[in-house]
Amino acid sequence: MWYYDCMRKLDREFDQNIVDALKKLPVPLKSARGSEIYFDNDKRYESIFEHIANKNHHLTIKDIKAIPAILLDKNSLKLDRSGKKV
């Protein structure tokens, strides 16, 4: 429990620009199989968008904008951050 409480205090920094980009995504998102994907906002001490936008995750707005295309076709993701093919 002590570890969890300490981590909660440390992990609260998030990028508001990432949160705004997440809120602009179409709802529901669609997967390649046609499944609908929703963000569940009620399960954390912070919103799910704040959790995803945590600065420790090192995400960019470009990463967020790519989510719908990646869900529909994983081959749309050609390179990882280091420039290597995935």
Rosetta blueprint (number, residue, H / E / L):
1 M L
2 W H
3 Y H
4 Y H
5 D H
6 C H
7 M H
8 R H
9 K H
10 L H
11 D L
12 R L
13 E L
14 F E
15 D L
16 Q H
17 N H
18 I H
19 V H
20 D H
21 A H
22 L H
23 K H
24 K L
25 L L
26 P L
27 V L
28 P L
29 L E
30 K E
31 S L
32 A L
33 R L
34 G L
35 S L
36 E E
37 I E
38 Y L
39 F L
40 D L
41 N L
42 D L
43 K L
44 R L
45 Y L
46 E L
47 S L
48 I H
49 F H
50 E H
51 H H
52 I H
53 A L
54 N E
55 K H
56 N H
57 H H
58 H L
59 L L
60 T L
61 I H
62 K H
63 D H
64 I H
65 K H
66 A L
67 I H
68 P H
69 A H
70 I H
71 L H
72 L H
73 D L
74 K H
75 N H
76 S H
77 L L
78 K L
79 L E
80 D L
81 R L
82 S L
83 G L
84 K L
85 K E
86 V L
